[in-house]
């Protein structure tokens, strides 16, 4: 049951109990607010299936670590796409935009002999410029984002071929760049990162809870907050334990253990963008524009600037994805950012729970959706299934996610939530 307390101003403040909080959660689910629940349940089912079918390989520490490296480009592009999708827009050029940014970095490193601390920022600036151009065309000229980014999707393939002089492969030898998506933290640093991450998460959760209580606002029961912290701690420490196991094929030649360096990079961007969306005026404006652009305009929100900014963020994140995939492959070629990268990235954002209709989504959804996508890809490869089966199954999963989103919206409209 819930209890009430009376403040000094005579205002009744509801203090939910753990039981009422749980009941409210299931009520929200029945009302169509599913969040990441379908994606998390789907991920657990996939891990169970592939883990049972190929336990000796799929559940190995080596494969677990490889999942992070393999999913990096998709996850980063999907993070950026969340911002665009929140406005009900789309960016079909993000995949090849990541390839163009990766090529810019590779050319500066090799042809021009510049150091990584010049080449990497140059690639990021390239992404920002791309996003700025796309955003202006959509917001100021009123061209539908589908048309603008489809044109860019085709154009960036030509730009990539031009940068690579007709299609040559450029190999990367810079050790710092190669380490970004290939090397690992030491065992000591891996555990230190996990502990700092859990402590930081716990501090943020407790400070938020205390702040709401001190202002006599409705706050989650402390037991729910503690359970969330315990769950994150269990997940982080379990993953760190597995990642710090020896996973080298031949330990006599080399040792391989520790958290992949790409994991802290993902976590840092996840924290930054989550804070931006959840704790800043800009984030509130993004949700407002995505929910009702005309109402947001009448409320004084600079809608055009918000539209431009989300495309800038999307292309910037695509540049990070391009840098990491070039690091992973130690090279760049005309297929970098092409093939199924864009489809998987959009799929990751949607499967994770971001609505295609705008107004609903979080950056963590991209990470969870990316995990679903890469587990499907990895698991089916280990099962020896051909590409046709992979595409069919991934397409069905994406269709199911979009269907869940549409049905949830219909349910929410019917219940008035």
VENCOR-V500158 format. One record per backbone hydrogen bond with DSSP energy under -0.5 kcal/mol. NH is the residue of the N-H (numbers start at 1). CO is the residue of the C=O. Records with the same first field share a line. If there is no record, write none. Layout:
NH: CO + CO
This chain:
3: 15
5: 13
7: 5 + 11
10: 7
13: 5 + 11
14: 12
15: 3
16: 14
21: 17
22: 18
23: 19
24: 20
25: 21
26: 22
27: 23
28: 24
29: 25
30: 26
31: 27
32: 29
33: 28
34: 32
37: 34
40: 36
41: 37
42: 38
43: 39
44: 40
45: 41
46: 42
47: 43
48: 44
49: 45
50: 46
51: 47
52: 48
53: 49
54: 50
55: 52
57: 54
58: 54
59: 54 + 55
60: 57
64: 60
65: 61
66: 62
67: 63
68: 64 + 65
69: 65
70: 66
71: 67
72: 68 + 69
75: 71
76: 72
77: 73
78: 74
79: 75
80: 76
81: 77
82: 78
83: 79 + 80
84: 80
85: 81
86: 82
87: 83 + 84
88: 85
89: 84
94: 91
97: 93
98: 94
99: 95
100: 96
101: 97
102: 98
103: 99
104: 100
105: 101
106: 102
107: 103
108: 104
109: 105
110: 106
111: 107
112: 107
114: 108
118: 115
119: 115
120: 116
122: 118
123: 119
124: 120
125: 121
126: 122
127: 123
128: 124
129: 125
130: 126
131: 127
132: 128
133: 129
134: 130
135: 131
136: 132
137: 133
138: 134
139: 135
140: 136
141: 136
143: 137
148: 144
149: 145
150: 146
151: 147
152: 148
153: 149
154: 150
155: 151
156: 152
157: 153
158: 154
159: 155
160: 156
161: 157
162: 158
163: 159
164: 160
165: 162
166: 161
167: 161 + 164
168: 164
170: 332
171: 169
172: 330
178: 174
179: 175
180: 176 + 177
181: 177 + 178
182: 179
183: 179
185: 259
190: 186
191: 187
192: 188
193: 189
194: 190
195: 191
196: 192
197: 193
198: 194
199: 195
200: 196
201: 197
202: 198
203: 199
204: 200
205: 201
206: 202
207: 203
208: 204
209: 205
210: 206
211: 207
212: 208
213: 209
214: 210
215: 211
216: 213
217: 212
224: 221
225: 221
226: 222
227: 223
228: 224
229: 225
230: 226
231: 227
232: 228
233: 229
234: 230
235: 231
236: 232
237: 233
238: 234
239: 235
240: 236
241: 237
242: 238
243: 239
244: 240
245: 242
247: 256
253: 250
254: 250
258: 243
261: 183
263: 260
264: 260
265: 261
266: 262
267: 263
268: 264
269: 265
270: 266
271: 267
272: 268
273: 269
274: 270
275: 271
276: 272
277: 273
278: 274
279: 275
280: 276
283: 276
284: 280
285: 281
286: 282
287: 283
288: 284
289: 285
290: 286
291: 287
292: 288
296: 292
297: 293
298: 294
299: 295
300: 297
301: 296
303: 301
306: 302
307: 303
308: 304
309: 305
310: 306
311: 307
312: 308
313: 309
314: 310
315: 311
316: 312
317: 313
318: 314
319: 315
320: 316
321: 317
322: 318
323: 319
324: 320
325: 321
326: 322
327: 323
328: 324
329: 325
330: 326
331: 326
332: 170
336: 333
338: 335
341: 338
344: 340
345: 341
346: 342
347: 343
348: 344
349: 345
350: 346
351: 347
352: 348
353: 349 + 350
354: 349
355: 360
358: 355
359: 86
365: 362
366: 362 + 363
367: 363
368: 364
369: 365
370: 366
371: 367
372: 368
373: 369
374: 370
375: 371
376: 372
377: 373
378: 374
379: 375
380: 376
381: 377
382: 378
383: 379
384: 381
385: 380
390: 386
391: 387
392: 388
393: 389
394: 390
395: 391
396: 392
397: 393
398: 394
399: 395
400: 396
401: 397
402: 398
403: 399
404: 400
405: 401
406: 402
407: 403
408: 404
409: 405
410: 406
411: 407
412: 408
413: 409
414: 410
415: 411
416: 412
417: 412
